[in-house]
């Protein structure tokens, strides 16, 4: 069965370019040229991927993405941003986008990013399906991670994390006190074929750090300038980080 992609884009020429090239690769596409319509369609039927422009009539891309994630819709999203608009990229990733493409872009880049996001999503689904029936738990101080259930508890309270935030935390907690480079996180969590830059890693770590610190100060992600990050617990350091 063909994978289905929802394109939410109000510029007719770009929408036609997207749908034509995606169809050439065997994807089925549906187009919405209005923000509110795009959100409604995304919530009414399942898609394998959403390509979402930021500037839309009726409701912008950030609002759409935020509402999708708030309603529990986990469909992977690639946002379309203007060139040199780093703040759009950062904001989109914070709202839960899986990747981004800056306009103007080449067809090869578009198809490569679409393929990479879909491949990563399929891999994540397979891993969750293969999770064992026995409940596995990984601990670090007062932090408890349940990989099979994608759940995190800190100080007895549940923490809601996006999938990539969870995977970053899981990788760090399995290496307590060890400095993990941005390249390592990029390759392990996003895959070797991920085209985006290290800014994606920084944004996810920043969001993850804030969520941990809101619940407890006993677990902290430290930045190692120019290298990467490491997970530190109060039990390991002898004091609260």
HELIX and SHEET records of a PDB file:
HELIX    1   1 UNK A   12  UNK A   24  1                                  13    
HELIX    2   2 UNK A   35  UNK A   44  1                                  10    
HELIX    3   3 UNK A   61  UNK A   70  1                                  10    
HELIX    4   4 UNK A   86  UNK A   95  1                                  10    
HELIX    5   5 UNK A  107  UNK A  129  1                                  23    
HELIX    6   6 UNK A  163  UNK A  173  1                                  11    
HELIX    7   7 UNK A  182  UNK A  185  1                                   4    
HELIX    8   8 UNK A  186  UNK A  190  3                                   5    
HELIX    9   9 UNK A  199  UNK A  215  1                                  17    
HELIX   10  10 UNK A  234  UNK A  237  1                                   4    
SHEET    1   A 5 UNK A  28  UNK A  32  0                                        
SHEET    2   A 5 UNK A   4  UNK A   8  1                                        
SHEET    3   A 5 UNK A  49  UNK A  53  1                                        
SHEET    4   A 5 UNK A  77  UNK A  82  1                                        
SHEET    5   A 5 UNK A  99  UNK A 103  1                                        
SHEET    1   B 4 UNK A 138  UNK A 140  0                                        
SHEET    2   B 4 UNK A 143  UNK A 146 -1                                        
SHEET    3   B 4 UNK A 151  UNK A 154 -1                                        
SHEET    4   B 4 UNK A 157  UNK A 159 -1                                        
SHEET    1   C 3 UNK A 180  UNK A 181  0                                        
SHEET    2   C 3 UNK A 228  UNK A 233 -1                                        
SHEET    3   C 3 UNK A 219  UNK A 224 -1                                        
END                                                                             
